[in-house]
Amino acid sequence: MRNLAGYLIVGASAAAATAVATPIIERVARRKNWMAEPDERRAHPVPTPDVGGIAFFVGLIVALVVAFSMDRFQPLLKGNSEIIGVVLAAVFITALGFVDDIKELSAPMKV
C-alpha cells in the first residue's frame, strides 16, 4: 500500500482551515446581513448566513500551500501549469458564488 501520510496531512489541513474559517465568515456574513432568508426554495426555517463557499476556497488554498511545501508532492506540482488553471477556476467560481450570494444573480448570469 502506498504511503498516504502526505495526502492525509494535506486533507487534514484543508479540513482544519475550512473549520476555522467557517465561523469567522459566518460572523462577517451576519454583521453584513449576507443572509439567505427562508422561502419556498430553501429548507431552513430561519435566516442562514450566505457566502460559505469562501471557507471552502480558504481550505483549498491552504491545502495547496501545504502540498507545495512538502517534498513528496514536488514531482507532481513543480512545473505543472495545470494547477494555475485549477486555482483560476476556483477563484472564478468562488467570486461568482460570492456575488450570487450577495446579489442573487439570475440563472443565465451564472452560466
Kinemage of the C-alpha trace (Angstrom):
@kinemage 1
@onewidth
@group {chain A} dominant
@subgroup {mainchain}
@vectorlist {calphas} color= white
{ca met a 1} P 0.000 0.000 0.000
{ca arg a 2} L 1.242 3.482 -0.829
{ca asn a 3} L 2.246 5.919 1.844
{ca leu a 4} L -0.847 8.037 2.379
{ca ala a 5} L 0.540 10.270 5.133
{ca gly a 6} L 1.150 13.203 2.791
{ca tyr a 7} L -2.370 13.047 1.438
{ca leu a 8} L -3.793 12.816 4.948
{ca ile a 9} L -1.779 15.869 6.016
{ca val a 10} L -2.990 17.899 3.032
{ca gly a 11} L -6.594 16.776 3.549
{ca ala a 12} L -6.488 17.447 7.282
{ca ser a 13} L -5.000 20.890 6.622
{ca ala a 14} L -7.834 21.716 4.236
{ca ala a 15} L -10.440 20.456 6.704
{ca ala a 16} L -8.904 22.372 9.604
{ca ala a 17} L -8.617 25.604 7.614
{ca thr a 18} L -12.226 25.293 6.466
{ca ala a 19} L -13.379 24.577 10.024
{ca val a 20} L -11.519 27.634 11.343
{ca ala a 21} L -12.688 29.909 8.507
{ca thr a 22} L -16.364 28.920 8.693
{ca pro a 23} L -17.297 30.627 11.999
{ca ile a 24} L -15.262 33.712 11.068
{ca ile a 25} L -17.055 34.008 7.738
{ca glu a 26} L -20.375 33.323 9.470
{ca arg a 27} L -19.805 36.264 11.855
{ca val a 28} L -18.898 38.574 8.975
{ca ala a 29} L -21.953 37.425 6.995
{ca arg a 30} L -24.239 38.125 9.962
{ca arg a 31} L -22.660 41.542 10.540
{ca lys a 32} L -23.021 42.487 6.849
{ca asn a 33} L -26.507 40.920 6.688
{ca trp a 34} L -25.459 38.499 3.952
{ca met a 35} L -28.228 36.096 4.888
{ca ala a 36} L -30.372 33.631 2.958
{ca glu a 37} L -33.935 34.329 4.006
{ca pro a 38} L -36.341 31.393 4.310
{ca asp a 39} L -38.610 30.914 1.306
{ca glu a 40} L -40.247 28.101 -0.653
{ca arg a 41} L -36.893 27.129 -2.269
{ca arg a 42} L -34.942 26.814 0.979
{ca ala a 43} L -35.193 24.129 3.638
{ca his a 44} L -34.026 26.191 6.605
{ca pro a 45} L -36.717 27.865 8.738
{ca val a 46} L -34.576 30.815 9.895
{ca pro a 47} L -32.218 33.226 8.089
{ca thr a 48} L -28.904 31.497 7.397
{ca pro a 49} L -25.551 33.132 6.578
{ca asp a 50} L -24.613 33.044 2.905
{ca val a 51} L -21.108 33.201 1.381
{ca gly a 52} L -19.991 29.909 2.950
{ca gly a 53} L -18.147 28.983 -0.230
{ca ile a 54} L -15.366 31.306 0.863
{ca ala a 55} L -14.484 28.878 3.664
{ca phe a 56} L -14.043 26.067 1.136
{ca phe a 57} L -11.849 28.310 -1.005
{ca val a 58} L -9.685 29.041 2.059
{ca gly a 59} L -9.387 25.283 2.633
{ca leu a 60} L -8.320 24.729 -0.979
{ca ile a 61} L -5.648 27.425 -0.827
{ca val a 62} L -4.287 26.100 2.477
{ca ala a 63} L -4.196 22.571 1.031
{ca leu a 64} L -2.244 23.800 -1.993
{ca val a 65} L 0.212 25.749 0.155
{ca val a 66} L 0.778 22.692 2.352
{ca ala a 67} L 1.175 20.415 -0.684
{ca phe a 68} L 3.656 22.798 -2.326
{ca ser a 69} L 5.684 22.893 0.897
{ca met a 70} L 6.037 19.092 1.026
{ca asp a 71} L 8.828 17.340 -0.863
{ca arg a 72} L 6.512 14.414 -1.520
{ca phe a 73} L 4.379 16.466 -3.924
{ca gln a 74} L 7.156 18.345 -5.731
{ca pro a 75} L 7.347 15.916 -8.687
{ca leu a 76} L 3.614 16.343 -9.218
{ca leu a 77} L 3.419 20.107 -8.729
{ca lys a 78} L 6.759 21.507 -9.902
{ca gly a 79} L 6.416 22.971 -13.368
{ca asn a 80} L 2.801 21.851 -13.632
{ca ser a 81} L 0.829 24.674 -15.207
{ca glu a 82} L -2.480 22.843 -14.728
{ca ile a 83} L -2.517 23.891 -11.079
{ca ile a 84} L -2.730 27.514 -12.243
{ca gly a 85} L -5.883 26.624 -14.162
{ca val a 86} L -7.345 24.919 -11.099
{ca val a 87} L -6.649 27.961 -8.916
{ca leu a 88} L -8.003 30.409 -11.518
{ca ala a 89} L -11.153 28.312 -11.918
{ca ala a 90} L -11.572 28.179 -8.131
{ca val a 91} L -11.145 31.959 -7.889
{ca phe a 92} L -13.729 32.494 -10.639
{ca ile a 93} L -16.244 30.042 -9.142
{ca thr a 94} L -15.792 31.467 -5.643
{ca ala a 95} L -16.176 35.045 -6.897
{ca leu a 96} L -19.282 34.142 -8.896
{ca gly a 97} L -20.743 32.331 -5.885
{ca phe a 98} L -19.988 35.289 -3.640
{ca val a 99} L -21.653 37.763 -5.993
{ca asp a 100} L -24.616 35.394 -6.400
{ca asp a 101} L -24.984 35.087 -2.626
{ca ile a 102} L -24.926 38.870 -2.204
{ca lys a 103} L -26.888 39.997 -5.282
{ca glu a 104} L -28.828 36.811 -6.229
{ca leu a 105} L -27.817 36.554 -9.879
{ca ser a 106} L -30.226 35.169 -12.450
{ca ala a 107} L -29.634 31.656 -13.776
{ca pro a 108} L -28.349 32.859 -17.196
{ca met a 109} L -25.774 35.078 -15.471
{ca lys a 110} L -24.395 32.057 -13.588
{ca val a 111} L -23.951 30.002 -16.742
